[in-house]
Amino acid sequence: GPRKGGVIVIQEIFGLDQYVQADVDRWSALGFEVVAPSMFDRQERGYVAEHDPAGFETGRKHVFANGFENPIADVQACVDFLKARGPV
């Protein structure tokens, strides 16, 4: 059916894991165009961690290494990409 709008799914510190991908699938099935940026690619391309203490610690390190401006710029790039086709 017609596009209902754009949605940006933001990952947790574990990367684009199965839970993020399930959210993307759910929103897509509802008719939304979905983008889930890989927020830690600057630190580790394709990063996905287990939901355990080691994954939590690595994700935490990536958060601090990424800084505060990079995630904001990533989300803004997603907004800019999606808004050309309708509401986000």
N, C-alpha and C positions, 0 to 999 in steps of 0.2 A: 504494500500500500504506500501511500504518500509519506514522505519524511515528516515526522512529528516535531523534530528539533534535534539539536546537537547536545550530547552529554560528554563530559570529560570525567573519566574515572581515574582517581588519584590512588596510586599504590600506597601500601604501608611500607614499613622498612624492610619487608621481605622480598620486594621486587614485584615483577609481573607474574605472580604465582597463580595457582589454579583458582584461588578465590577472586582475584582481580579478573581473570579470564571468565569466570562464571558471571560476574557482574556485567562485563561487556556483553556476553551472550544474552543475558536477561534483558538489558536495555535494548539491544538490537532486535530481539524478538518482539519487543513492544513497539517497534517502528522508529526508533531513534538512531541517528548516526552517532557512533561512539568512537572516541579516541582515548587511549590509555597510554600516556607517555611513559617511557622507561626513564625514570628520574635519576637513576644512578649510572647511566651509561658513561658519564665522564669519569667515574671511578672504576667501573667494571662492566664492560659491555655484556648485555644479556643477563645481568645479575638476577638470580632467584635463590632464595635461602629457605632452609627449613624453619619451621616455627619452633625453634629450640634456643637455648641460651647462646650457642655459637652463632646462629643466624641473627639473633637479636643484636649481639655485640657487633657483628660485621655491619649490619644495617645501620646501627647507631654511628659507627665510624664513617660510613658513607654519607649520612645526614650532615655531620659536622664538616666533612671534607667538601661537600657540595656547596656549602654556604647557603645564604638566604636569597640572593638575587637569582641564582640559576633556576630554582624551582618556580619562582614567580615568572621568569622569562619563558620557561617551558610551558606553563599553563597559558600564558598570554599568546604564545605561538599557536596553541591548540584552539583557543578562542578565535584568533584571527583566521585560522584555517576553516573552522566550521561556520563562522558568522556570514561568510559570503553566500551560504546556501540557506540561511534562515536563522531563527532564534537558537540561542545556545543556553 
